[in-house]
Amino acid sequence: MLRMRLPVDGTPEQIGNRLIHEGAKLRVCQETIYRYIYSNEGMAQEFWWYLPEHRKARRQRRARKRRAPKFDHDVSILFRPDDVAHRREFGH
């Protein structure tokens, strides 16, 4: 069923949503379709060519980004002012 639909109907998202809309007994999510496309069998049939970006290899879905540090490394607790260190005022 996937072999006939992929070149004709468009992206895996559209195929999965069309199956839901038509009320098909067999429903397939888009991730399953992508996994089939990039499997050995799907690569042998060159299904990747019918995707909008024509990628032979799949990109990572979410790249983990390094966050900026919350505190500056140059400022140490040892270098705080004396009035803060001794807690003489309210709020210190």
C-alpha atoms as one frame of an Amber mdcrd trajectory, in Angstrom:
protein
   0.000   0.000   0.000   2.824   2.415   0.834   4.595   1.652  -2.432   1.655
   2.862  -4.464   0.832   5.903  -2.346   4.189   7.530  -1.689   5.093   8.770
  -5.186   1.545   9.886  -5.925   0.215  11.467  -2.744   3.121  13.509  -1.426
   4.785  13.758   1.948   4.514  11.182   4.747   2.558  13.718   6.804  -0.029
  14.025   4.040  -0.225  10.249   3.608  -0.736   9.642   7.326  -3.387  12.357
   7.599  -5.183  11.117   4.499  -5.440   7.627   5.984  -7.010   9.116   9.105
  -9.343  11.337   7.074 -10.503   8.475   4.851 -11.197   6.321   7.904  -8.896
   3.512   6.816  -8.715   0.462   9.065  -4.920   0.480   8.849  -3.423   3.775
  10.004   0.260   4.614   9.860   1.926   7.587  11.506   4.402   9.732   9.602
   7.365   8.463  11.622   6.639   4.895  10.494   6.585   6.047   6.892   9.883
   7.894   7.301  11.464   4.828   8.900  10.345   2.699   5.967  11.671   5.207
   3.434  15.085   5.237   5.089  15.191   1.472   5.662  17.253  -0.787   3.392
  14.191  -1.776   1.374  13.009   1.824   0.973  16.482   3.009   0.007  16.705
   0.259  -2.617  13.479   1.551  -4.177  14.677   5.173  -3.834  11.596   6.451
  -2.039  13.679   9.295  -0.609  13.542  10.917  -4.045   9.811  11.594  -3.615
  10.304  13.585  -0.408  10.279  17.388  -0.748  13.942  17.813   0.257  15.296
  14.748  -1.642  17.690  13.750   1.162  19.427  10.387   1.015  20.295  10.539
   4.721  17.941  11.608   7.453  18.704  14.623   9.629  18.357  14.559  13.384
  14.947  15.636  14.539  16.098  17.591  17.544  19.624  18.761  18.043  20.623
  19.352  21.610  21.943  22.869  22.008  24.380  23.938  24.639  22.883  26.538
  26.948  24.688  29.672  27.990  25.933  29.636  31.601  23.665  31.393  34.098
  26.547  32.906  36.020  29.664  34.560  34.722  32.742  32.467  35.469  34.833
  35.543  36.337  32.653  36.461  39.335  33.310  34.320  42.375  31.498  34.291
  45.699  34.857  34.970  47.330  35.036  38.439  45.759  31.727  39.770  47.068
  31.652  43.045  49.054  32.180  42.967  52.819  28.723  44.303  53.690  27.167
  41.450  51.686  29.525  38.873  53.169  28.627  39.850  56.750  24.867  40.185
  56.060  24.447  43.417  57.956  21.652  44.799  55.747  18.239  43.348  55.040
  18.190  41.387  51.795  21.777  40.190  51.931
